[in-house]
Amino acid sequence: MKNIIFFGPPGAGKGTQAKKISEYLNISHLSTGDILRKKLLDKDDLANELKSIMSSGNLVSDEILNSIVALRLKTEIYNGFILDGYPRTLAQSVFLNNFFTENSISINFIFNIQINFEILKERILKRSSEESREDDNIDVIETRYNEYLNSTEKVSNFYKENNHSVFYEIDGSQQIEEITKKIKKILKKS
């Protein structure tokens, strides 16, 4: 059983790599982005609130994400999981660490995918045209990237300092297959 967290700016390839590694290890890929996009289809008050938040490029509140993630993790505790897009804030990481402690869970690997902003911008615009994602446009990209720099990068650094033995920096500018190979090599070593 392996428990993994993926970090990196929006569009860095976290979701792509998390999906590939979840298939490789046969564990659940818990993407908060996918969970939230599915919630948007519900057409209730929370879905309307989420749509407003996400279309402006802002992040969903810690309280909402924490409850969604905790519910999903409870079903995956004994199988292993990959977290993609969570935790994004220091408050979420405190919540997650407390959840792990209460449930005797440890993180086995943390992958931080690094990428230059210009490459990132090109990738996200390409993804937008291929997947018709409303939350992928220049203004939203810049807002999300700045949100990442102001909050999620601090979380990533927190994990790097406190979990350095399981923390791995990955060059996200390489081809998808090369990145996957590097991650698999790290997984096999441990």
Backbone as CSV, one residue per row, in Angstrom:
resi,resn,N_x,N_y,N_z,CA_x,CA_y,CA_z,C_x,C_y,C_z
1,MET,0.843,-1.189,0.000,0.000,0.000,0.000,0.884,1.246,0.000
2,LYS,0.588,2.153,-0.910,1.356,3.390,-1.002,0.416,4.583,-0.919
3,ASN,0.857,5.602,-0.176,0.114,6.854,-0.058,1.003,7.960,-0.595
4,ILE,0.478,8.686,-1.586,1.293,9.628,-2.345,0.590,10.978,-2.459
5,ILE,1.381,12.055,-2.423,0.863,13.400,-2.685,1.635,13.967,-3.875
6,PHE,0.898,14.591,-4.799,1.506,15.307,-5.919,1.323,16.803,-5.721
7,PHE,2.425,17.559,-5.850,2.396,19.017,-5.817,2.887,19.557,-7.153
8,GLY,2.590,20.819,-7.396,3.046,21.515,-8.598,2.001,22.526,-9.010
9,PRO,2.407,23.511,-9.791,1.451,24.532,-10.219,0.382,23.943,-11.136
10,PRO,-0.749,24.649,-11.304,-1.799,24.161,-12.202,-1.238,24.002,-13.611
11,GLY,-1.509,22.855,-14.234,-1.028,22.604,-15.589,0.343,21.958,-15.661
12,ALA,0.954,21.676,-14.498,2.302,21.095,-14.483,2.310,19.617,-14.859
13,GLY,1.143,18.986,-14.825,1.064,17.564,-15.161,0.791,16.679,-13.963
14,LYS,0.403,17.274,-12.832,0.098,16.477,-11.637,-0.975,15.435,-11.925
15,GLY,-2.057,15.882,-12.535,-3.180,14.981,-12.807,-2.807,13.864,-13.755
16,THR,-2.075,14.200,-14.795,-1.637,13.199,-15.768,-0.759,12.150,-15.095
17,GLN,0.219,12.603,-14.323,1.123,11.670,-13.652,0.397,10.878,-12.564
18,ALA,-0.471,11.544,-11.811,-1.219,10.850,-10.753,-2.075,9.737,-11.356
19,LYS,-2.705,10.013,-12.493,-3.538,9.012,-13.167,-2.683,7.823,-13.599
20,LYS,-1.531,8.090,-14.211,-0.647,7.017,-14.673,-0.136,6.177,-13.500
21,ILE,0.245,6.853,-12.419,0.793,6.132,-11.264,-0.311,5.376,-10.515
22,SER,-1.523,5.916,-10.489,-2.625,5.194,-9.829,-2.924,3.896,-10.573
23,GLU,-2.849,3.941,-11.909,-3.044,2.719,-12.700,-1.886,1.750,-12.475
24,TYR,-0.680,2.271,-12.451,0.524,1.461,-12.245,0.495,0.742,-10.894
25,LEU,0.073,1.454,-9.847,0.054,0.881,-8.500,-1.308,0.291,-8.109
26,ASN,-2.309,0.515,-8.969,-3.678,0.072,-8.690,-4.211,0.653,-7.373
27,ILE,-4.058,1.974,-7.241,-4.604,2.691,-6.093,-5.434,3.872,-6.591
28,SER,-6.282,4.404,-5.728,-7.178,5.492,-6.120,-6.446,6.803,-6.335
29,HIS,-6.877,7.511,-7.376,-6.381,8.847,-7.687,-7.452,9.826,-7.222
30,LEU,-7.170,10.544,-6.141,-8.133,11.484,-5.581,-7.780,12.891,-6.037
31,SER,-8.411,13.323,-7.109,-8.184,14.649,-7.658,-9.286,15.578,-7.193
32,THR,-8.918,16.574,-6.413,-9.940,17.507,-5.938,-10.568,18.251,-7.113
33,GLY,-9.784,18.525,-8.158,-10.339,19.189,-9.338,-11.461,18.379,-9.960
34,ASP,-11.246,17.059,-10.144,-12.284,16.201,-10.720,-13.494,16.114,-9.806
35,ILE,-13.244,15.975,-8.499,-14.340,15.891,-7.534,-15.187,17.163,-7.599
36,LEU,-14.514,18.311,-7.641,-15.241,19.582,-7.686,-15.973,19.765,-9.010
37,ARG,-15.347,19.386,-10.132,-16.025,19.520,-11.424,-17.270,18.635,-11.485
38,LYS,-17.207,17.443,-10.872,-18.390,16.574,-10.817,-19.481,17.222,-9.969
39,LYS,-19.071,17.871,-8.888,-20.035,18.537,-8.008,-20.773,19.652,-8.744
40,LEU,-20.089,20.296,-9.690,-20.714,21.377,-10.467,-21.948,20.889,-11.234
41,LEU,-21.997,19.617,-11.555,-23.119,19.056,-12.308,-24.382,18.909,-11.461
42,ASP,-24.249,19.018,-10.137,-25.392,18.805,-9.247,-26.454,19.899,-9.315
43,LYS,-26.098,21.100,-9.734,-27.048,22.223,-9.876,-27.721,22.615,-8.566
44,ASP,-27.037,22.430,-7.440,-27.582,22.886,-6.166,-26.852,24.152,-5.727
45,ASP,-27.148,24.649,-4.529,-26.537,25.896,-4.054,-25.018,25.796,-3.977
46,LEU,-24.520,24.672,-3.467,-23.074,24.492,-3.364,-22.446,24.468,-4.758
47,ALA,-23.107,23.804,-5.698,-22.598,23.753,-7.074,-22.540,25.162,-7.675
48,ASN,-23.567,25.971,-7.418,-23.576,27.349,-7.922,-22.457,28.172,-7.296
49,GLU,-22.245,27.978,-5.994,-21.154,28.675,-5.298,-19.797,28.244,-5.864
50,LEU,-19.639,26.934,-6.074,-18.396,26.407,-6.644,-18.147,26.966,-8.042
51,LYS,-19.206,27.030,-8.842,-19.059,27.531,-10.219,-18.539,28.967,-10.202
52,SER,-19.082,29.770,-9.326,-18.661,31.170,-9.209,-17.189,31.257,-8.782
53,ILE,-16.828,30.460,-7.801,-15.452,30.464,-7.283,-14.476,29.980,-8.351
54,MET,-14.785,28.841,-8.974,-13.864,28.219,-9.921,-13.738,29.019,-11.224
55,SER,-14.837,29.603,-11.700,-14.757,30.343,-12.966,-13.966,31.635,-12.815
56,SER,-13.849,32.131,-11.560,-13.044,33.330,-11.341,-11.573,32.981,-11.085
57,GLY,-11.292,31.663,-10.977,-9.912,31.230,-10.783,-9.511,31.128,-9.319
58,ASN,-10.441,31.435,-8.422,-10.120,31.363,-6.997,-10.248,29.929,-6.496
59,LEU,-9.642,29.668,-5.349,-9.669,28.328,-4.779,-10.879,28.151,-3.866
60,VAL,-11.371,26.924,-3.820,-12.492,26.568,-2.971,-12.031,26.611,-1.518
61,SER,-12.930,26.947,-0.595,-12.557,27.104,0.816,-11.980,25.820,1.404
62,ASP,-11.127,26.009,2.397,-10.524,24.878,3.096,-11.592,23.968,3.687
63,GLU,-12.598,24.562,4.279,-13.646,23.780,4.941,-14.329,22.819,3.962
64,ILE,-14.688,23.316,2.783,-15.345,22.474,1.775,-14.411,21.358,1.312
65,LEU,-13.182,21.723,0.961,-12.238,20.707,0.481,-11.884,19.696,1.554
66,ASN,-11.667,20.162,2.772,-11.318,19.240,3.861,-12.400,18.176,4.042
67,SER,-13.667,18.589,4.018,-14.742,17.616,4.228,-14.828,16.636,3.067
68,ILE,-14.665,17.134,1.834,-14.702,16.250,0.658,-13.560,15.238,0.716
69,VAL,-12.353,15.720,0.991,-11.180,14.847,1.015,-11.266,13.834,2.158
70,ALA,-11.679,14.270,3.332,-11.781,13.348,4.476,-12.754,12.211,4.170
71,LEU,-13.887,12.537,3.563,-14.861,11.491,3.217,-14.260,10.479,2.245
72,ARG,-13.564,10.968,1.237,-12.948,10.069,0.258,-11.812,9.258,0.875
73,LEU,-10.974,9.898,1.689,-9.837,9.183,2.283,-10.298,8.056,3.200
74,LYS,-11.405,8.263,3.888,-11.912,7.221,4.792,-12.212,5.935,4.044
75,THR,-12.591,6.058,2.768,-12.877,4.850,1.979,-11.615,4.235,1.379
76,GLU,-10.500,4.978,1.424,-9.265,4.519,0.781,-8.135,4.195,1.765
77,ILE,-8.382,4.354,3.045,-7.336,4.230,4.066,-6.520,2.941,3.924
78,TYR,-7.173,1.837,3.631,-6.467,0.555,3.630,-5.978,0.129,2.242
79,ASN,-6.303,0.921,1.229,-5.947,0.544,-0.140,-4.769,1.329,-0.695
80,GLY,-4.486,2.484,-0.115,-3.500,3.394,-0.669,-4.202,4.407,-1.557
81,PHE,-3.563,5.555,-1.780,-4.204,6.619,-2.545,-3.164,7.604,-3.057
82,ILE,-3.596,8.389,-4.033,-2.801,9.505,-4.536,-3.637,10.763,-4.377
83,LEU,-3.094,11.751,-3.684,-3.746,13.051,-3.570,-3.175,13.975,-4.639
84,ASP,-4.052,14.576,-5.407,-3.674,15.455,-6.508,-4.473,16.748,-6.359
85,GLY,-3.788,17.840,-6.025,-4.481,19.115,-5.858,-4.896,19.386,-4.429
86,TYR,-4.389,18.609,-3.508,-4.703,18.774,-2.089,-3.555,18.170,-1.289
87,PRO,-3.080,18.818,-0.252,-3.498,20.112,0.309,-2.903,21.287,-0.467
88,ARG,-3.662,22.387,-0.505,-3.219,23.592,-1.203,-2.888,24.739,-0.261
89,THR,-3.328,24.636,0.981,-3.055,25.695,1.950,-2.446,25.083,3.205
90,LEU,-1.797,25.920,4.014,-1.229,25.412,5.269,-2.331,24.890,6.179
91,ALA,-3.499,25.527,6.176,-4.624,25.053,6.995,-5.063,23.654,6.543
92,GLN,-5.104,23.430,5.225,-5.450,22.099,4.721,-4.400,21.073,5.113
93,SER,-3.120,21.467,5.101,-2.070,20.510,5.459,-2.138,20.160,6.949
94,VAL,-2.496,21.129,7.782,-2.687,20.848,9.210,-3.843,19.862,9.388
95,PHE,-4.958,20.129,8.700,-6.113,19.231,8.751,-5.711,17.822,8.306
96,LEU,-5.002,17.751,7.169,-4.594,16.461,6.614,-3.646,15.720,7.554
97,ASN,-2.661,16.416,8.089,-1.727,15.777,9.015,-2.440,15.244,10.249
98,ASN,-3.408,16.012,10.759,-4.205,15.543,11.906,-5.025,14.313,11.523
99,PHE,-5.610,14.338,10.335,-6.385,13.196,9.838,-5.488,11.959,9.739
100,PHE,-4.280,12.139,9.194,-3.336,11.029,9.079,-2.972,10.478,10.456
101,THR,-2.680,11.360,11.398,-2.321,10.932,12.751,-3.467,10.159,13.400
102,GLU,-4.681,10.696,13.306,-5.859,10.051,13.906,-6.128,8.676,13.302
103,ASN,-5.766,8.503,12.035,-6.059,7.243,11.340,-4.815,6.389,11.084
104,SER,-3.712,6.738,11.740,-2.447,5.997,11.616,-2.024,5.801,10.153
105,ILE,-2.066,6.887,9.389,-1.676,6.857,7.976,-0.345,7.584,7.838
106,SER,0.517,7.059,6.984,1.749,7.785,6.686,1.839,8.017,5.178
107,ILE,2.552,9.070,4.812,2.776,9.375,3.400,4.087,8.708,2.997
108,ASN,4.051,7.962,1.898,5.226,7.246,1.431,6.046,8.032,0.418
109,PHE,5.363,8.850,-0.400,6.046,9.631,-1.428,5.343,10.964,-1.625
110,ILE,6.141,12.011,-1.826,5.616,13.317,-2.199,6.403,13.748,-3.433
111,PHE,5.680,13.986,-4.529,6.312,14.417,-5.780,5.926,15.866,-6.052
112,ASN,6.927,16.706,-6.250,6.701,18.116,-6.558,7.156,18.367,-7.991
113,ILE,6.194,18.581,-8.887,6.504,18.791,-10.301,6.735,20.279,-10.543
114,GLN,7.964,20.619,-10.936,8.357,22.013,-11.185,8.309,22.308,-12.674
115,ILE,7.847,23.528,-13.026,7.778,23.906,-14.437,7.778,25.422,-14.590
116,ASN,8.382,25.893,-15.669,8.440,27.316,-15.995,7.040,27.828,-16.358
117,PHE,6.709,29.064,-15.948,5.366,29.613,-16.169,4.991,29.708,-17.649
118,GLU,5.929,30.064,-18.519,5.616,30.202,-19.950,5.214,28.852,-20.558
119,ILE,5.926,27.793,-20.187,5.585,26.443,-20.669,4.215,26.051,-20.117
120,LEU,4.008,26.389,-18.864,2.750,26.106,-18.190,1.574,26.748,-18.916
121,LYS,1.735,28.028,-19.261,0.678,28.779,-19.935,0.306,28.098,-21.262
122,GLU,1.314,27.725,-22.043,1.067,27.044,-23.320,0.308,25.734,-23.105
123,ARG,0.724,24.961,-22.114,0.077,23.678,-21.840,-1.387,23.850,-21.457
124,ILE,-1.647,24.817,-20.589,-3.022,24.992,-20.114,-3.931,25.461,-21.243
125,LEU,-3.451,26.358,-22.082,-4.272,26.818,-23.208,-4.539,25.673,-24.188
126,LYS,-3.549,24.803,-24.374,-3.730,23.633,-25.244,-4.772,22.696,-24.615
127,ARG,-4.653,22.452,-23.309,-5.601,21.596,-22.594,-7.009,22.171,-22.710
128,SER,-7.116,23.486,-22.601,-8.412,24.150,-22.676,-9.098,23.875,-24.009
129,SER,-8.352,23.969,-25.100,-8.953,23.742,-26.419,-9.291,22.265,-26.621
130,GLU,-8.489,21.359,-26.039,-8.733,19.922,-26.204,-9.862,19.411,-25.325
131,GLU,-9.968,19.947,-24.099,-10.938,19.425,-23.136,-12.122,20.353,-22.903
132,SER,-12.146,21.506,-23.557,-13.211,22.502,-23.390,-13.462,22.838,-21.918
133,ARG,-12.387,23.104,-21.201,-12.516,23.460,-19.787,-12.663,24.965,-19.646
134,GLU,-13.796,25.381,-19.068,-14.081,26.803,-18.893,-13.101,27.487,-17.946
135,ASP,-12.502,26.710,-17.048,-11.604,27.304,-16.048,-10.171,27.458,-16.575
136,ASP,-9.965,27.246,-17.882,-8.638,27.404,-18.489,-8.628,28.568,-19.481
137,ASN,-8.349,29.775,-19.005,-8.131,30.923,-19.883,-7.023,31.773,-19.261
138,ILE,-6.487,32.733,-20.020,-5.301,33.482,-19.562,-5.499,34.118,-18.186
139,ASP,-6.609,34.816,-17.973,-6.838,35.476,-16.678,-6.894,34.467,-15.537
140,VAL,-7.620,33.379,-15.772,-7.749,32.344,-14.743,-6.402,31.670,-14.496
141,ILE,-5.640,31.433,-15.569,-4.318,30.806,-15.434,-3.425,31.663,-14.538
142,GLU,-3.385,32.957,-14.806,-2.538,33.851,-14.008,-3.003,33.914,-12.564
143,THR,-4.323,33.974,-12.354,-4.864,33.993,-10.991,-4.490,32.708,-10.257
144,ARG,-4.693,31.566,-10.921,-4.396,30.275,-10.288,-2.905,30.110,-10.018
145,TYR,-2.072,30.583,-10.947,-0.628,30.479,-10.746,-0.186,31.348,-9.565
146,ASN,-0.736,32.548,-9.474,-0.408,33.424,-8.341,-0.908,32.843,-7.024
147,GLU,-2.104,32.227,-7.057,-2.626,31.539,-5.863,-1.657,30.429,-5.453
148,TYR,-1.164,29.702,-6.463,-0.208,28.628,-6.203,1.045,29.187,-5.526
149,LEU,1.607,30.266,-6.087,2.823,30.861,-5.513,2.590,31.364,-4.099
150,ASN,1.403,31.937,-3.852,1.108,32.543,-2.552,0.683,31.548,-1.476
151,SER,0.194,30.374,-1.877,-0.245,29.435,-0.846,0.295,28.020,-1.036
152,THR,0.021,27.393,-2.173,0.391,25.984,-2.339,1.895,25.758,-2.334
153,GLU,2.647,26.689,-2.915,4.102,26.518,-2.900,4.630,26.514,-1.463
154,LYS,3.993,27.282,-0.585,4.376,27.278,0.838,4.092,25.918,1.472
155,VAL,2.977,25.316,1.067,2.621,23.988,1.576,3.644,22.962,1.100
156,SER,3.977,23.036,-0.183,4.984,22.139,-0.753,6.310,22.292,0.001
157,ASN,6.716,23.520,0.251,7.961,23.768,0.997,7.878,23.233,2.421
158,PHE,6.699,23.359,3.042,6.476,22.819,4.387,6.708,21.300,4.392
159,TYR,6.135,20.615,3.397,6.321,19.161,3.314,7.764,18.807,2.987
160,LYS,8.400,19.621,2.154,9.805,19.380,1.805,10.674,19.447,3.061
161,GLU,10.422,20.435,3.917,11.210,20.592,5.145,10.915,19.504,6.164
162,ASN,9.642,19.098,6.260,9.231,18.168,7.313,9.168,16.711,6.874
163,ASN,9.220,16.462,5.580,9.152,15.095,5.057,10.211,14.895,3.983
164,HIS,11.392,15.458,4.204,12.431,15.455,3.164,12.827,14.057,2.692
165,SER,12.691,13.049,3.539,13.109,11.701,3.138,12.175,11.073,2.097
166,VAL,10.953,11.602,1.950,10.008,11.062,0.970,9.608,12.113,-0.075
167,PHE,10.329,13.237,-0.088,10.001,14.362,-0.971,10.918,14.357,-2.189
168,TYR,10.330,14.381,-3.394,11.100,14.313,-4.626,10.702,15.448,-5.575
169,GLU,11.706,16.189,-6.056,11.492,17.245,-7.053,11.536,16.597,-8.439
170,ILE,10.567,16.932,-9.279,10.478,16.366,-10.621,10.453,17.511,-11.634
171,ASP,11.259,17.387,-12.699,11.283,18.387,-13.772,10.073,18.178,-14.668
172,GLY,9.109,19.107,-14.599,7.866,18.979,-15.350,7.944,19.440,-16.791
173,SER,9.113,19.918,-17.231,9.221,20.399,-18.612,9.517,19.259,-19.592
174,GLN,9.786,18.076,-19.067,10.090,16.927,-19.916,8.811,16.320,-20.493
175,GLN,8.982,15.375,-21.408,7.842,14.668,-21.986,7.154,13.829,-20.909
176,ILE,5.858,13.628,-21.071,5.045,12.888,-20.097,5.660,11.534,-19.767
177,GLU,6.074,10.788,-20.799,6.615,9.434,-20.585,7.910,9.461,-19.779
178,GLU,8.745,10.482,-20.022,10.007,10.615,-19.274,9.731,10.883,-17.797
179,ILE,8.768,11.737,-17.544,8.409,12.064,-16.151,7.877,10.812,-15.463
180,THR,7.009,10.082,-16.147,6.447,8.846,-15.578,7.552,7.849,-15.252
181,LYS,8.520,7.685,-16.170,9.642,6.771,-15.936,10.406,7.150,-14.672
182,LYS,10.679,8.460,-14.515,11.422,8.919,-13.334,10.663,8.613,-12.052
183,ILE,9.352,8.860,-12.073,8.539,8.598,-10.877,8.524,7.105,-10.565
184,LYS,8.337,6.276,-11.591,8.327,4.817,-11.370,9.655,4.339,-10.817
185,LYS,10.751,4.913,-11.305,12.088,4.531,-10.823,12.204,4.847,-9.322
186,ILE,11.711,5.990,-8.904,11.738,6.370,-7.486,10.867,5.401,-6.674
187,LEU,9.692,5.071,-7.198,8.791,4.147,-6.498,9.418,2.770,-6.328
188,LYS,10.149,2.315,-7.351,10.766,0.981,-7.296,11.916,0.932,-6.308
189,LYS,12.618,2.063,-6.137,13.763,2.102,-5.225,13.358,1.879,-3.777
190,SER,12.165,2.315,-3.435,11.754,2.273,-2.019,10.987,1.009,-1.679
